[in-house]
Amino acid sequence: MPYPLRIEYPAPTNAQLALIGDRYGHDPVVRRLLMEVQALRNLVWRAHQVAEAAGPGGRTDAFSIAVEALHSELAVETWFHEGKAAQEAYRASLTDEPTPHERRTMRVARKW
């Protein structure tokens, strides 16, 4: 469950942060705060990558408990889901490249 202040003041979206940067980006304090927000978001993304690499939970050790808490916290972060959607859209837009094994098979087939 999100904190009461997060309900009252939800995290700004990427578009809202860009708008703040456009309007007030000339102010060094605002620019520094926006850089800190981005740095913290990058840290959250990296923690998410570690949690995903750890695989499915089910264990009761401290790491698994922390991973579960991270997932529950990220479930309510709109900016995180916005970024995940953009990432998935980018991946879907890429052309399907053949795997190294498929490339090798094609090269061998051309030689015959």
N, C-alpha and C positions, 0 to 999 in steps of 0.2 A: 504494500500500500504506500502510495507516495506521501511525502510530508505535507502538512496543511499549507505551508507557504508555497510549495510547488504547485498545489492545486490552485491557489489564489493567483500566483505569478508563474505561469508555465514558461518553460524554456523557450527562448525565441527561435524561430525557424532560421534556416540559412538565408532566406530572402530578407527577413527582418534584420538580421545582422548586417547584410550587405547594404540595406537601406540606411542603417545607422552609420555605417562606414562612409557611405556617400554623403550623408548630411553633415556629420560631425568628424569625419576622418582627418580634418586639418588640425584638430585638437590633439596634442601628443598624449594626453591622458586617456582620451577615448580610444585612440589608436592602440595604445599599450593594453588597455582592457580588452579590446577585440582580439589582440594577439594572444592574451592569456586565455580567453575563452576558446580560441582555436587550439591552443596547446593542450588544454584540458580535454577537449573533444578528441584530439589525436591520442591522448593517453587512454581514454575510454575505448577507442577503436582497437588499440593495441591490446588492452586487457580482454576485449571481446575475442580477438584472434587467439590469444592464449587459451581462453576458456573453450573455444571451438576446437582447438587442437587437442585439448585434454580428452575429448570424446564424451560419450554419455556418462552421466553421473551414476548415482545409486550407492556410492560409497559414503561412509560417514566420517571420513577424515576431514581435517581442517580445510584442505584445498577444495574438496568437493562442496563443502558447505559454503565457502566463499564464492565458488563458481555459480552455485544455485542462487545466492544472494545477488550476484552481478546480473544474472539473467532476469530475475524479478525486478530489479531496479531499471534495467534497460527496457523492460516491457512497457513502461509508461513514458519513455522519452520519445517525444514526437520527432525531434531532430535526428535521432538515431535511426528511426524507421524511414525517415526521408532520405537519409544517406544510403541505407541499405537498398531502397528502391532504385535510387540513381545508379548504384553499383550494379544491381541486377540488370537494369536496362542497358547499361554499357556493355556488360558481358553478353547480353542477348544480341546486341548490335554487331558484335564481332563475327566475322566469317568463321566457319568451322575449318580450322586448319587440320591437315592430316597429322596423325601422331608420328613419332619417329619410326615406329615399326611399319606403319602404312607407307611412309616415304621410302623406306628401304625395300619393301615389297614392290612398289612401283618402279624403282630403279632396276631391280632384278628383272622385272617383267619386260622392261624396255630393252634390256640387253639380249633377250632371246629373240 
